Amino acid sequence: MVGRRFEGRTALVTGAARGIGAAICRALGAEGAQVAVNYQTRKDAAERLVQDIEAAGGRAMAIAADVSDAAQVTALVRTVEQELGPVDLLVNNAAVFQLQTHETLTLAQWQRTLAVNLTGTFLVTWAVKDGMLARRFGRIVNVSSIAALRARARCIDYAVTKAGLVSFTKSCAESFAPYNVRVNALAPGLIETEMIADISGELRQKLIDDTPMGRIGRPEEMASVVCFLLSEDSSFMTGQTLVACGGRVPTP
């Protein structure tokens, strides 16, 4: 039986129209949260997700915004608060990813990746943090990656942003802790989403072979970890990065 750990809470999930973000929205809705499904271009997918959540008895809304645009983020949070109430739970999941080597990575891609993955997380967090601090309640999860924890020659820009999220998580956690606002991160391994659709053939098999559990993870498995971090089940945790990668990156 599904619990109701988030009854009466409002959740905002960025980059939520597909993959891990969509799975997180479904899990939050099933546990009683009112869910704001942020997307940038995938309106149809976001609206179908809202329909699924509401068909299961939850409440949700889809709202477009480019998280790298400060004005759009301000409007995003304002609309969510007007429609669903103050944001209690924030999941910074929006990200861009494209395989590149040092020979093909351009300045334009570098800047876009930093703008979405890192600056976007900052903008959305800063748009909700004052309200959380004033109410003395907030739970934030930043979706990082195991790319933050080991060398990644084929996605230098992506790895740098995800490593930045780990540091951002720690610093915000220490700063917000006196106000009962907890900030943690999730570092997924290889997960079956559209983001890895371009990884195929020998490289895909090598990544699976490098995973001790011998398989690719599921978005629903990541959603379970995020819900743990957002819930009171993790009430004495802040500033932590939980790694869910099937054993690819052993941690102490």
BALOVEX-807105 format. One line per 3 residues: number of its first residue (from 1); their letters; for each residue x, y, z of N, C-alpha, C. Coordinates in pm, whole numbers, plus 50000, padded with zeros to 5 digits. Last residue first. Layout:
NUM> a> X Y Z X Y Z X Y Z  ...
END
This chain:
252> ptp> 53250 50509 50000 53291 50463 50133 53172 50423 50219  53123 50369 49691 53143 50481 49782 53179 50428 49920  53167 50269 49354 53168 50233 49496 53196 50356 49582
249> vrg> 52995 50305 49088 53085 50394 49161 53080 50357 49307  52833 50093 49009 52939 50139 48919 53040 50228 48989  52614 49997 49154 52749 49960 49197 52862 50010 49111
246> gca> 52379 50101 49063 52402 49958 49044 52543 49914 49077  52350 50364 49137 52413 50335 49008 52440 50187 48985  52297 50611 49322 52214 50497 49284 52255 50455 49144
243> vlt> 52416 50795 49590 52452 50736 49461 52366 50613 49436  52329 51093 49745 52307 50948 49741 52334 50897 49599  52484 51341 49905 52459 51294 49770 52448 51143 49772
240> qgt> 52383 51575 50160 52432 51445 50116 52400 51420 49968  52273 51790 50289 52404 51806 50229 52463 51679 50171  52111 51605 50548 52118 51723 50461 52261 51737 50411
237> mfs> 51915 51402 50752 52009 51407 50640 51999 51540 50568  51722 51344 50931 51849 51390 50986 51958 51394 50878  51499 51251 50783 51488 51376 50859 51620 51428 50916
234> sde> 51413 51069 50595 51553 51114 50591 51571 51240 50674  51149 51040 50636 51230 50920 50653 51379 50953 50652  51022 51265 50559 51076 51265 50695 51149 51135 50727
231> sll> 51123 51311 50210 51034 51273 50320 51102 51283 50455  51307 51353 50016 51209 51459 50041 51127 51435 50166  51446 51114 50012 51518 51236 50050 51423 51352 50080
228> fcv> 51242 50939 49923 51306 50919 50053 51373 51048 50101  51201 51045 49669 51094 51054 49769 51148 51030 49910  51447 50973 49552 51410 51113 49567 51302 51130 49673
225> vsa> 51423 50694 49551 51530 50758 49629 51497 50905 49654  51205 50662 49379 51196 50613 49517 51302 50677 49606  51305 50761 49141 51195 50832 49208 51183 50789 49353
222> mee> 51483 50563 49071 51536 50693 49110 51430 50774 49184  51303 50364 49005 51398 50339 49114 51459 50470 49163  51176 50472 48787 51099 50453 48910 51189 50427 49030
219> prg> 51371 50458 48584 51334 50587 48642 51260 50574 48774  51603 50187 48634 51472 50235 48591 51441 50370 48655  51938 50103 48512 51838 50135 48613 51708 50186 48553
216> irg> 52066 49825 48333 52038 49968 48338 51928 49992 48441  52277 49564 48476 52161 49616 48404 52155 49768 48413  52466 49453 48654 52446 49398 48521 52325 49447 48446
213> mpt> 52563 49525 48896 52431 49465 48896 52388 49418 48757  52810 49645 48820 52808 49516 48889 52672 49447 48890  52866 49778 48512 52774 49789 48625 52765 49654 48695
210> ddi> 53008 49730 48289 53079 49798 48397 52993 49816 48522  52814 49630 48120 52915 49537 48171 52992 49597 48288  52685 49870 48060 52614 49765 48134 52713 49668 48197
207> lkq> 52888 49993 47917 52837 50057 48038 52761 49956 48124  52911 49814 47703 53024 49833 47794 52979 49895 47925  52667 49848 47577 52696 49720 47640 52813 49731 47737
204> rle> 52701 50112 47485 52592 50079 47578 52622 49948 47652  52917 50074 47312 52930 50162 47428 52823 50132 47531  52815 49901 47115 52924 49857 47202 52937 49943 47327
201> gsi> 52484 50024 47096 52587 49933 47050 52689 49897 47155  52440 50363 47219 52394 50233 47169 52514 50143 47138  52316 50658 47313 52419 50562 47353 52371 50423 47312
198> dai> 52100 50808 47255 52209 50812 47158 52322 50716 47193  51942 50779 47481 51898 50715 47356 52010 50710 47252  51969 50888 47725 52076 50797 47682 52041 50727 47551
195> met> 51742 51040 47750 51870 51109 47754 51985 51019 47708  51524 50879 47771 51556 50930 47638 51693 50997 47634  51635 50619 48000 51559 50738 47965 51597 50781 47823
192> eil> 51739 50412 48216 51670 50396 48088 51579 50515 48062  52050 50517 48349 51906 50497 48368 51838 50496 48232  52351 50483 48502 52287 50469 48371 52141 50429 48391
189> gpa> 52314 50648 48812 52401 50590 48712 52329 50587 48578  52238 50952 48993 52202 50828 48925 52316 50778 48837  52265 51104 49275 52357 51082 49163 52323 50949 49096
186> lan> 52080 51347 49442 52081 51210 49391 52179 51204 49275  52111 51555 49734 52125 51528 49591 52118 51379 49564  51950 51791 49958 52028 51672 49927 52034 51652 49776
183> vrv> 51861 52007 50205 51902 52001 50065 51991 51880 50045  51606 52132 50421 51708 52032 50391 51734 52026 50240  51527 52369 50642 51523 52344 50498 51640 52252 50465
180> nyp> 51526 52472 50899 51454 52348 50871 51430 52328 50722  51702 52678 50929 51563 52714 50899 51477 52591 50867  51960 52586 50954 51897 52645 51072 51749 52679 51054
177> afs> 52013 52498 50678 51981 52404 50786 51916 52468 50908  52103 52666 50479 51959 52660 50505 51922 52578 50627  52383 52634 50471 52325 52767 50486 52179 52762 50530
174> eac> 52417 52361 50428 52472 52423 50549 52407 52558 50576  52284 52337 50181 52240 52260 50298 52290 52323 50427  52435 52495 50010 52298 52535 50044 52249 52463 50169
171> skt> 52669 52336 50006 52673 52474 50054 52535 52524 50093  52582 52089 49901 52647 52097 50032 52640 52238 50089  52478 52169 49649 52395 52100 49747 52454 52114 49887
168> fsv> 52705 52269 49523 52590 52358 49548 52500 52299 49656  52850 52032 49497 52900 52140 49582 52789 52237 49619  52680 51897 49320 52717 51835 49448 52766 51942 49545
165> lga> 52673 52069 49102 52551 52048 49181 52580 51984 49315  52930 52040 48998 52891 52166 49059 52767 52153 49144  52903 51790 48886 52991 51806 49002 52960 51936 49075
162> ktv> 52735 51863 48678 52683 51771 48780 52772 51771 48904  52901 52028 48527 52780 52083 48588 52727 51993 48699  53103 51845 48453 53136 51964 48532 53012 52021 48600
159> ayd> 52958 51663 48297 53021 51619 48421 53054 51737 48512  52887 51827 48077 52783 51767 48163 52842 51728 48298  53139 51883 47966 53051 51991 48012 52946 51939 48110
156> icr> 53239 51624 47903 53310 51713 47995 53217 51819 48052  53178 51361 47802 53074 51459 47839 53133 51555 47943  53386 51193 47756 53290 51214 47647 53177 51309 47683
153> ara> 53536 51167 47987 53598 51231 47872 53499 51263 47761  53498 51181 48299 53402 51160 48190 53453 51234 48065  53597 51053 48616 53633 51116 48489 53533 51081 48380
150> rla> 53345 51079 48877 53457 51012 48811 53482 51079 48676  53133 51219 48976 53219 51150 49072 53337 51078 49010  52955 51316 48798 53018 51413 48888 53130 51351 48970
147> ais> 52844 51099 48683 52943 51172 48603 53016 51276 48687  52644 51023 48844 52774 50965 48875 52884 51026 48788  52464 51329 48908 52495 51213 48824 52625 51152 48874
144> svn> 52192 51510 49041 52328 51515 48988 52349 51393 48899  51919 51675 49123 51956 51552 49052 52091 51573 48984  51851 51792 49441 51915 51824 49314 51959 51693 49247
141> vir> 51581 51851 49644 51669 51746 49592 51720 51791 49455  51462 52005 49935 51515 52023 49800 51602 51904 49764  51215 52115 50143 51293 51997 50107 51333 52011 49960
138> gfr> 51125 52326 50415 51153 52306 50274 51238 52183 50253  51033 52561 50655 51012 52425 50603 51045 52423 50454  51004 52819 50749 51086 52723 50822 51050 52579 50785
135> ral> 50897 53019 50609 50802 52923 50666 50871 52818 50753  51134 53142 50528 51038 53217 50609 50939 53124 50678  51250 52942 50373 51318 52987 50494 51222 53061 50586
132> mgd> 51060 52925 50164 51090 52809 50249 51153 52852 50381  51080 53182 50055 50954 53136 50113 50976 53017 50205  51345 53175 49967 51304 53274 50066 51174 53234 50134
129> kva> 51353 52965 49774 51419 52950 49904 51373 53051 50007  51250 52991 49520 51164 52932 49623 51224 52940 49763  51443 53111 49364 51306 53159 49351 51215 53105 49460
126> wtv> 51669 52965 49413 51662 53101 49469 51520 53158 49460  51604 52734 49267 51624 52728 49412 51610 52865 49475  51600 52839 49009 51478 52784 49067 51489 52776 49219
123> lft> 51871 52928 48982 51757 53019 48965 51630 52966 49030  52027 52692 49025 52040 52810 49111 51916 52898 49103  51941 52539 48808 51919 52491 48945 51929 52606 49044
120> gtl> 52035 52702 48599 51892 52675 48615 51858 52626 48754  52311 52686 48632 52243 52813 48658 52093 52793 48676  52327 52399 48571 52380 52461 48693 52310 52592 48726
117> nva> 52185 52321 48340 52212 52226 48447 52251 52292 48578  52160 52558 48175 52046 52475 48215 52077 52396 48342  52420 52672 48160 52302 52755 48182 52183 52674 48233
114> ltr> 52591 52460 48102 52603 52528 48231 52477 52607 48263  52494 52407 47842 52489 52304 47946 52500 52366 48084  52549 52648 47710 52411 52602 47724 52399 52498 47834
111> qwq> 52830 52657 47721 52751 52761 47786 52606 52717 47807  52897 52427 47572 52944 52444 47710 52855 52544 47784  52789 52494 47322 52732 52383 47399 52772 52392 47546
108> alt> 52952 52715 47260 52807 52731 47266 52743 52617 47346  53207 52605 47251 53176 52703 47355 53025 52717 47370  53189 52248 47183 53200 52389 47146 53169 52479 47264
105> lte> 53343 51940 47144 53273 52027 47238 53298 52173 47202  53511 51794 46979 53383 51840 46924 53305 51932 47017  53740 51722 47113 53754 51771 46976 53625 51833 46924
102> htq> 53667 51615 47349 53735 51744 47355 53751 51804 47216  53339 51488 47255 53478 51472 47297 53542 51610 47306  53003 51437 47366 53102 51511 47289 53240 51474 47340
99> lqf> 52664 51368 47410 52799 51313 47406 52888 51396 47313  52466 51581 47594 52500 51538 47459 52644 51487 47460  52205 51706 47791 52319 51613 47781 52340 51578 47635
96> vaa> 52043 51913 48031 52071 51878 47892 52198 51794 47890  51784 51914 48281 51924 51901 48238 51930 51877 48088  51587 51934 48572 51608 51977 48434 51756 51971 48397
93> nnv> 51558 51885 48842 51590 51771 48755 51623 51813 48612  51516 51968 49148 51585 52028 49033 51637 51915 48944  51236 51963 49329 51330 51869 49267 51387 51935 49142
90> lld> 51103 52076 49630 51160 52114 49500 51255 52005 49453  50833 52132 49835 50925 52030 49787 50973 52070 49648  50677 52354 49879 50738 52287 49994 50850 52193 49952
87> vpg> 50566 52648 49747 50643 52527 49716 50712 52475 49842  50233 52758 49817 50378 52772 49832 50451 52640 49808  49980 52661 49570 50027 52701 49702 50178 52709 49707
84> leq> 49870 52622 49321 49883 52507 49411 49925 52543 49552  49841 52874 49194 49753 52763 49161 49753 52652 49265  50033 53046 49299 49895 53092 49285 49799 52975 49267
81> evt> 50264 52891 49284 50216 52934 49415 50071 52982 49409  50286 52863 49005 50269 52745 49091 50211 52785 49226  50327 53132 48932 50208 53059 48887 50181 52937 48973
78> rvl> 50576 53185 49055 50457 53265 49089 50329 53191 49050  50742 53004 48925 50717 52988 49068 50594 53067 49110  50727 53110 48659 50697 52970 48691 50658 52955 48837
75> atv> 50824 53370 48681 50684 53348 48643 50639 53207 48677  51091 53309 48748 51008 53389 48838 50860 53368 48810  51162 53172 48515 51161 53102 48644 51077 53177 48745
72> qaa> 51150 53373 48323 51059 53259 48313 51051 53181 48444  51358 53536 48415 51221 53588 48411 51120 53474 48403  51584 53368 48385 51543 53417 48517 51399 53465 48519
69> dsv> 51630 53079 48216 51582 53216 48196 51523 53267 48326  51676 52817 48255 51794 52902 48243 51759 53048 48225  51435 52688 48249 51491 52717 48380 51617 52802 48373
66> daa> 51170 52775 48066 51312 52745 48047 51383 52785 48175  50849 52642 48119 50950 52742 48154 51087 52688 48119  50507 52548 48150 50628 52561 48068 50720 52668 48125
63> iam> 50336 52320 48349 50371 52460 48328 50506 52470 48258  50063 52128 48459 50180 52137 48372 50209 52283 48345  49956 52006 48776 49945 52104 48669 50075 52101 48589
60> arg> 49758 51789 48988 49881 51830 48921 49851 51937 48817  49652 51560 49229 49632 51692 49170 49764 51738 49111  49526 51216 49218 49611 51326 49262 49573 51458 49198
57> gaa> 49391 50998 49119 49339 51063 49238 49421 51178 49290  49472 50901 48882 49504 50818 48999 49461 50883 49130  49413 51106 48717 49332 50984 48704 49355 50891 48821
54> eid> 49619 51280 48786 49483 51311 48829 49391 51190 48818  49834 51150 48665 49836 51177 48809 49695 51201 48860  49753 51149 48396 49779 51023 48466 49773 51042 48617
51> qvl> 49741 51424 48342 49619 51342 48333 49636 51211 48408  50013 51486 48367 49915 51546 48459 49786 51464 48459  50106 51342 48147 50151 51307 48281 50055 51362 48386
48> rea> 49991 51483 47940 49953 51342 47961 49992 51296 48101  50129 51723 47970 49984 51721 47993 49933 51578 48012  50388 51643 47902 50360 51697 48036 50211 51691 48067
45> adk> 50353 51566 47636 50397 51467 47735 50366 51514 47876  50279 51813 47522 50188 51698 47517 50225 51594 47622  50509 51976 47569 50380 52007 47628 50288 51886 47632
42> rtq> 50806 51990 47570 50725 51869 47557 50589 51886 47625  50960 52215 47627 50901 52202 47493 50802 52086 47481  50986 52229 47914 51023 52339 47826 50952 52330 47692
39> ynv> 50805 52178 48223 50863 52130 48097 50906 52251 48017  50700 52079 48548 50765 52177 48460 50820 52109 48335  50433 52013 48722 50515 51943 48623 50574 52047 48528
36> avq> 50358 52025 49049 50378 52113 48934 50479 52047 48841  50137 51843 49249 50260 51841 49171 50256 51939 49055  50063 51782 49577 50016 51854 49460 50140 51883 49375
33> age> 50113 51458 49725 50158 51593 49692 50079 51650 49575  50037 51191 49772 49957 51300 49824 50000 51440 49791  50169 50986 49651 50185 51000 49796 50125 51129 49850
30> agl> 50124 51014 49386 50068 50895 49451 50075 50904 49603  50278 51241 49336 50133 51247 49328 50066 51131 49398  50534 51129 49363 50489 51234 49455 50338 51246 49455
27> arc> 50533 50949 49147 50552 50901 49283 50504 51003 49386  50500 51121 48928 50401 51016 48955 50411 50969 49100  50736 51275 48951 50603 51337 48961 50496 51234 48994
24> iaa> 50931 51079 48908 50925 51149 49036 50788 51212 49056  50880 51016 48643 50864 50912 48746 50854 50975 48885  50949 51258 48520 50810 51210 48515 50784 51105 48622
21> gig> 51227 51263 48577 51137 51368 48624 50993 51324 48627  51326 51039 48440 51332 51044 48585 51235 51147 48640  51117 51062 48153 51226 51000 48226 51215 51007 48376
18> raa> 50942 51379 48111 50983 51244 48071 51084 51189 48171  50879 51625 48212 50788 51567 48113 50822 51423 48077  51034 51775 48389 50953 51664 48441 50867 51592 48338
15> gtv> 51207 51990 48454 51243 51889 48355 51165 51761 48374  51133 52016 48806 51174 52073 48678 51217 51962 48583  50870 52003 49023 50973 51920 48962 51008 51979 48827
12> lat> 50735 52102 49321 50773 52150 49189 50888 52064 49139  50469 52031 49543 50599 51994 49487 50616 52054 49348  50308 52093 49843 50318 52130 49702 50459 52103 49654
9> rge> 50130 51884 50075 50250 51953 50030 50242 51985 49881  49917 51725 50150 49911 51867 50179 50031 51947 50136  50116 51438 50188 49980 51493 50193 49985 51641 50231
6> frr> 50342 51289 50162 50346 51428 50116 50208 51492 50112  50309 51026 50238 50409 51106 50309 50405 51254 50274  50125 50810 50228 50086 50947 50192 50180 51043 50263
3> gvm> 50207 50489 50077 50187 50582 50187 50146 50719 50135  50058 50218 49909 50134 50341 49898 50102 50432 50015  50084 49880 50000 50000 50000 50000 50087 50124 50000
END
